[in-house]
Amino acid sequence: MFKYVFLLLLLMLSGLNAKVLTLDSCVNKAIASHPDIHRFMLQVEKSQSGIKAAKADYLPKISINGEYDPRKTFALSQNGTFHTIEDDSWQEGITLTQKLWDFSKTSSTIKASKIQKSIANLSLIEAKALLSYQVSIVYENLQLQKEAIRVRKEDVKAKKAFYKQAKALVKQGLKTKADASRFKASWYIAKESLSIAKADFEKARVQLSYYIGEKIPKNVRLEKSFLHTLPSLQTQKVLKKVLQNNPSLKSLRKNIKKDALLYKATKASHYGSIDAVASYNHQRSLNKYDSKLVGIKVNIPLYTGGKTSALVQQSFLEMQSAKEVYKSKVLALKQEVKTLLVDIKRYNMTIQSKKEQLKSAKETMAILQARYKEGLSTYMEVLDAKALVLTVKLGLLNARFAQSTIFHRLHYLEGKIL
C-alpha cells in the first residue's frame, strides 16, 4: 500500500514540476528547425553571391591560350615568288583585359544586386513572421481544444448526474421513465461531443509537434495567452505601422529601385564599353618569336538584331509593373487592416455579451434544477438550460480565440516575430 501511495505522490510532484510549453518557445523552435526558414536563408546567401558576381566585372580578366597545329602551311616569299612549306606550329599566350568604362552598366548592376540582397533579407523576415503567425494559431487552437475538453467533461459529469437523479426519482414514482431515458440520451450525446473535442485536441497537438520538430505529450501544460483581455487598437496608428513595417511592402519598394537600376544598366548596353588590353604570345613554327600588345579597346554594338532594344523595353515595363504591384499591395493591406480592426470591435462586443449570457444562463440553470426536483419544471427545461450554459461557454472561448487570431494576423502584417 505504501508503494502505491509513494508512486502517486511521485507522479503528482512530476506533474507539478513539468515545464510549461510557452508560445515563445514554440515559435523559436519552429524558426530554428523549419525547412522554409532554411530555404530563405539560402536565398540570402545566394544574393550575396550575386553581389560578388556583379563586382567581378570591375576586376581584370586573365586568360591563357594555347594552340598546336600538327600540319600547317606557311607561305614564304623568295625573289618575288611565293613558296609554301608545311610544318607543325605551336603558340602560347596570356591576355589581360581590364574594364575602364561601361557607362555605369556595372555600377548599376552592383547596386541592383545589393538591393536584391536586402529583398532576400526582408523575405526571410516575412517568412519568420508568417511561421510565427501560423505557430501562434496552432498553439492557441491547442489551448482552445484543451479548454473545450474541460467544458465538455463538466457537461458529461452534469448530465450523468442528471441521469442518476432521474433514475432515483423514477424509483420514487416522482418521474417517468421518459425523463430518465431523455437524460441518458443527452449524457451519451455529451460523451460523443467530448470524444470529438479530444480528437480535435489530438490533431492540433500533432500539427504543433511538426512545426516545432519535437513530440508534445498529451498532458502538456500550456500558458493561457488568448484567454486574457486584449488591448484596444486605433485604426490610423495600426494602419501606419503596417504600411511602414510590412516586409512585403518594403520588398516591393526596394524592388522598384532595383528595376530602375537594371533599366539603367540595360540602356547602357547601347553604348558598349572601353577596355584596357595587354597580351603576350610566343610563337614556335618555322622560327620562334614573341609578340606583345598593350592598348585600349572600344566595343560599340552597332546592330544586335533588335535584342538590346527589346531588353531595354522589357526592363522599362518591369519597372512600371513593379510600381503597380506596390500600389495594389498598399490597397490590399489597407483593406485587410481595416477589416480586421472592425472584427476586433465586433468580438469585443461578442465577448462582453457572452459573459453576461453565461452569468444569466448559470442562474437560470440553478433555478430550473431546483424547480425540477420539486416537480415544477420539466426535464426538457433543465436540459435546455444546461445546453445554453455549454453553448455560451464554448462561444466565449471561440470568440476570444478568434479575436486573438486577429491580433496575431496584425503582428504578422507588421512583420513582428514573437
C-alpha positions in Angstrom: 0.0 0.0 0.0 2.8 2.3 0.9 4.4 1.8 -2.5 1.2 2.8 -4.3 0.9 6.0 -2.2 4.6 6.8 -2.9 4.2 6.3 -6.6 1.1 8.5 -6.6 2.9 11.3 -4.8 5.8 11.0 -7.2 3.5 11.3 -10.2 1.9 14.4 -8.7 5.2 16.0 -8.0 6.4 15.3 -11.5 3.3 16.9 -12.9 3.7 20.0 -10.8 7.4 20.3 -11.9 6.6 19.8 -15.6 7.7 22.7 -17.7 5.0 24.8 -19.3 5.2 24.8 -23.1 5.1 28.5 -23.9 4.2 30.2 -27.2 7.5 31.9 -27.4 9.5 28.7 -27.1 7.3 27.0 -29.8 7.9 29.9 -32.2 11.7 29.9 -31.6 11.9 26.1 -32.1 9.9 26.3 -35.3 12.1 29.1 -36.7 15.2 27.2 -35.8 14.1 23.9 -37.5 11.6 24.6 -40.2 12.8 24.0 -43.8 11.1 27.1 -45.2 13.3 29.3 -43.0 16.4 27.4 -44.1 15.3 27.9 -47.7 15.1 31.6 -47.3 18.4 31.7 -45.5 19.9 30.0 -48.6 18.3 32.7 -50.8 20.1 35.4 -48.7 23.4 33.5 -49.3 22.6 33.3 -53.0 22.0 37.0 -53.2 25.4 37.6 -51.6 27.0 35.5 -54.4 25.1 37.7 -56.9 26.9 40.8 -55.5 30.3 39.1 -55.9 29.4 38.1 -59.5 28.4 41.7 -60.3 31.6 43.2 -58.8 33.7 40.8 -60.8 33.2 42.9 -63.9 35.3 45.6 -62.3 38.2 43.1 -61.8 40.8 42.3 -64.5 40.2 39.2 -66.6 43.2 37.0 -67.3 43.1 34.2 -69.8 45.7 31.7 -71.0 45.5 30.4 -74.6 47.5 27.8 -76.4 47.3 26.3 -79.9 49.1 23.3 -81.6 48.7 22.6 -85.3 50.5 19.4 -86.4 50.2 20.4 -90.0 50.1 24.0 -91.2 51.0 25.6 -94.5 53.3 28.6 -94.5 53.8 30.9 -97.5 57.3 32.4 -98.0 58.4 35.0 -100.5 61.7 34.3 -102.3 62.9 36.5 -105.2 59.4 37.7 -105.8 58.0 34.2 -105.8 55.9 32.6 -103.1 56.7 29.2 -101.9 54.8 27.1 -99.4 56.1 24.9 -96.7 54.2 22.6 -94.4 55.3 22.1 -90.8 53.8 21.9 -87.3 53.1 25.1 -85.3 53.0 25.9 -81.6 51.5 29.1 -79.9 51.1 30.0 -76.2 49.9 33.3 -74.8 48.3 35.2 -72.0 45.8 38.1 -72.2 44.7 40.6 -69.6 41.6 42.7 -70.0 40.5 45.5 -67.6 37.2 47.3 -67.9 37.8 51.1 -67.9 34.3 52.4 -68.5 30.9 50.9 -69.5 28.7 54.0 -69.0 27.6 52.9 -65.4 26.3 49.5 -66.5 28.4 47.6 -64.0 27.9 50.1 -61.1 24.1 50.0 -61.7 24.1 46.1 -61.7 26.1 46.0 -58.4 23.7 48.4 -56.8 20.8 46.3 -58.0 22.4 43.2 -56.6 22.8 44.8 -53.2 19.1 45.7 -53.2 18.3 42.1 -54.2 20.2 41.0 -51.0 18.0 43.4 -48.9 14.9 42.0 -50.6 16.1 38.5 -49.7 16.6 39.5 -46.1 13.1 41.0 -46.0 11.7 37.8 -47.4 13.4 35.9 -44.6 11.9 38.3 -42.1 8.4 37.8 -43.6 8.9 34.0 -43.6 9.7 34.1 -39.9 6.8 36.4 -39.2 4.5 34.1 -41.2 5.7 31.0 -39.4 5.3 32.8 -36.0 1.7 33.6 -37.0 1.0 30.0 -38.1 2.5 28.5 -34.9 0.6 31.0 -32.7 -2.7 30.0 -34.3 -2.0 26.3 -33.9 -0.8 26.8 -30.3 -3.9 28.7 -29.3 -6.1 26.2 -31.1 -4.5 23.6 -28.9 -5.4 25.8 -25.9 -8.9 26.2 -27.2 -9.4 22.4 -27.6 -8.0 21.8 -24.2 -10.4 24.2 -22.6 -13.2 22.7 -24.8 -12.4 19.3 -23.4 -12.6 20.7 -19.8 -16.0 22.2 -20.6 -17.2 19.0 -22.3 -16.1 16.9 -19.3 -18.1 19.2 -17.0 -21.1 18.7 -19.3 -20.7 14.9 -19.3 -20.4 14.9 -15.5 -23.5 17.1 -15.0 -25.7 15.1 -17.4 -24.6 11.8 -15.9 -25.7 13.3 -12.5 -29.0 14.3 -14.0 -29.5 10.8 -15.3 -28.7 9.2 -11.9 -31.0 11.7 -10.2 -33.8 11.0 -12.7 -33.5 7.2 -12.1 -33.8 7.8 -8.4 -36.9 9.9 -8.9 -38.4 7.3 -11.2 -37.9 4.7 -8.4 -39.7 7.0 -6.0 -42.5 7.4 -8.5 -41.9 11.1 -8.9 -40.8 11.0 -12.5 -41.4 8.8 -15.5 -39.0 6.6 -17.4 -39.1 9.1 -20.3 -37.3 11.6 -18.0 -34.5 9.1 -17.3 -34.3 8.0 -20.9 -34.0 11.6 -22.1 -31.3 12.3 -19.6 -29.4 9.1 -20.6 -29.6 10.1 -24.3 -28.3 13.6 -23.5 -25.5 12.0 -21.5 -24.3 9.9 -24.4 -24.5 12.9 -26.8 -22.3 14.8 -24.4 -19.8 11.9 -24.3 -19.7 11.9 -28.1 -19.1 15.7 -28.2 -16.3 15.1 -25.7 -14.6 12.5 -27.9 -14.8 15.0 -30.8 -13.1 17.6 -28.7 -10.4 15.2 -27.8 -9.8 14.3 -31.4 -9.5 18.0 -32.3 -7.0 18.4 -29.5 -5.0 15.5 -30.8 -4.9 16.9 -34.3 -3.8 20.3 -33.0 -1.1 18.6 -30.8 0.3 16.7 -33.8 0.3 19.7 -36.0 2.2 21.8 -33.5 4.7 19.0 -32.9 5.5 19.0 -36.6 6.0 22.8 -36.6 8.5 22.7 -33.6 10.2 19.5 -34.6 9.6 17.5 -31.4 6.9 15.4 -29.8 4.4 17.1 -27.5 3.0 15.0 -24.6 -0.8 14.6 -24.3 -0.7 16.0 -20.8 1.2 19.1 -22.0 0.9 22.3 -19.9 0.1 25.5 -21.8 0.1 29.1 -21.0 -3.4 30.7 -21.2 -2.5 33.5 -23.6 -5.7 34.1 -25.6 -7.9 33.8 -22.6 -6.6 37.2 -21.3 -8.2 40.5 -22.2 -6.7 42.0 -25.3 -6.0 45.7 -25.7 -8.0 48.0 -28.0 -6.3 49.4 -31.1 -6.6 52.7 -33.0 -7.1 52.3 -36.7 -4.8 55.0 -38.0 -1.9 54.1 -35.8 -2.1 50.4 -36.7 -2.5 51.2 -40.4 0.5 53.5 -40.3 2.7 50.8 -38.6 1.6 48.2 -41.1 2.4 50.4 -44.1 5.8 51.3 -42.7 6.9 47.9 -41.4 5.3 45.3 -43.6 8.2 43.2 -45.0 6.4 42.5 -48.3 5.7 46.2 -48.9 9.3 47.1 -48.1 10.4 44.4 -50.6 8.2 45.9 -53.3 9.6 49.4 -52.6 13.1 48.1 -52.9 12.1 46.1 -56.0 11.1 49.3 -57.7 14.6 50.8 -57.1 16.2 47.5 -58.3 14.2 47.5 -61.5 15.1 51.2 -62.1 18.8 50.4 -61.8 18.5 47.3 -64.1 16.7 49.5 -66.6 19.6 52.0 -66.4 22.1 49.1 -66.8 20.3 47.7 -69.8 20.2 51.1 -71.5 23.9 51.4 -71.0 24.4 48.3 -73.2 23.7 50.5 -76.2 27.0 52.3 -75.7 29.3 49.3 -75.2 32.5 49.6 -73.1 36.1 50.8 -73.1 38.6 48.2 -72.0 42.4 48.2 -71.5 44.0 45.2 -73.1 47.5 43.6 -72.6 48.7 40.4 -74.1 51.9 38.3 -74.6 52.2 35.5 -77.2 55.1 33.1 -78.0 55.1 31.5 -81.5 57.1 28.4 -82.4 56.8 27.3 -86.0 59.4 27.8 -88.8 61.0 30.2 -86.4 60.4 31.5 -82.9 59.3 34.9 -81.9 57.4 36.8 -79.2 54.6 39.3 -79.8 53.3 41.9 -77.2 50.3 44.1 -77.1 49.3 46.9 -74.8 46.4 49.1 -75.8 42.8 50.3 -75.4 39.8 48.5 -77.0 36.5 50.2 -77.7 33.4 48.0 -78.1 30.3 49.7 -79.5 27.4 47.5 -80.6 26.0 48.9 -83.9 23.4 46.3 -84.6 22.2 43.4 -82.4 19.1 42.4 -84.3 16.9 44.5 -82.0 17.8 42.4 -79.0 19.2 45.3 -76.9 16.2 47.5 -77.7 13.9 44.7 -76.7 15.7 44.2 -73.4 15.5 47.9 -72.7 11.8 47.9 -73.3 11.4 44.8 -71.2 13.3 46.4 -68.3 11.2 49.5 -68.5 7.9 47.5 -68.4 9.2 45.5 -65.4 9.9 48.8 -63.6 6.4 50.1 -64.3 4.9 46.8 -63.4 6.7 46.8 -60.0 5.1 50.2 -59.3 1.6 49.0 -60.0 2.2 45.8 -57.8 3.3 48.1 -55.0 0.1 50.2 -55.3 -2.0 47.1 -55.4 -0.4 45.8 -52.2 -1.0 49.0 -50.4 -4.7 48.9 -51.2 -4.9 45.3 -50.2 -3.2 45.9 -46.8 -5.4 48.9 -46.1 -8.5 46.9 -46.8 -7.3 43.9 -44.7 -6.2 46.0 -41.7 -9.5 48.0 -41.5 -11.5 44.8 -41.9 -9.5 43.1 -39.1 -10.0 46.1 -36.8 -13.7 46.1 -37.4 -13.8 42.4 -36.5 -11.9 43.1 -33.2 -14.5 45.6 -32.2 -17.2 43.2 -33.1 -15.6 40.4 -31.0 -15.2 42.8 -28.1 -19.0 43.2 -28.1 -19.4 39.5 -28.5 -17.2 38.6 -25.6 -18.9 41.1 -23.3 -22.3 39.7 -24.4 -21.2 36.1 -23.9 -20.0 36.9 -20.3 -23.4 38.4 -19.4 -25.2 35.5 -21.1 -23.1 33.0 -19.2 -23.9 34.6 -15.9 -27.6 34.6 -16.7 -27.6 31.1 -18.0 -26.0 29.7 -14.9 -28.5 31.4 -12.7 -31.4 30.1 -14.8 -30.0 26.6 -14.7 -29.7 26.6 -11.0 -33.3 27.8 -10.6 -34.6 25.2 -13.0 -32.7 22.4 -11.4 -34.2 23.3 -8.0 -37.7 23.5 -9.6 -37.2 20.1 -11.4 -36.6 18.4 -8.0 -39.9 19.9 -6.8 -41.7 18.8 -10.0 -42.3 22.4 -11.1 -40.3 22.2 -14.3 -39.7 19.5 -17.0 -36.6 17.7 -17.9 -36.6 19.5 -21.2 -36.3 22.8 -19.5 -33.4 21.6 -17.4 -31.6 20.2 -20.5 -32.2 23.3 -22.5 -30.7 25.4 -19.6 -27.7 23.2 -19.4 -27.3 23.2 -23.2 -27.4 27.0 -23.1 -24.6 27.2 -20.5 -22.5 24.9 -22.6 -23.1 26.8 -25.8 -22.3 30.1 -24.2 -19.1 28.8 -22.6 -17.9 27.4 -25.9 -19.0 30.5 -27.7 -17.0 32.7 -25.3 -13.9 30.5 -25.9 -14.3 30.7 -29.7 -14.8 34.5 -29.6 -11.6 35.0 -27.6 -9.7 32.7 -29.9 -11.0 34.4 -33.0 -10.0 37.8 -31.6 -6.6 36.6 -30.6 -6.1 35.2 -34.1 -6.8 38.7 -35.5 -4.1 40.2 -33.2 -1.6 37.6 -34.4 -2.5 38.4 -38.0 -1.9 42.1 -37.4 1.5 41.3 -35.9 2.3 39.2 -39.0 1.4 42.1 -41.3 3.7 44.4 -39.2 6.5 41.8 -39.6 6.6 41.1 -35.9 8.1 37.8 -34.6 7.1 36.7 -31.1 
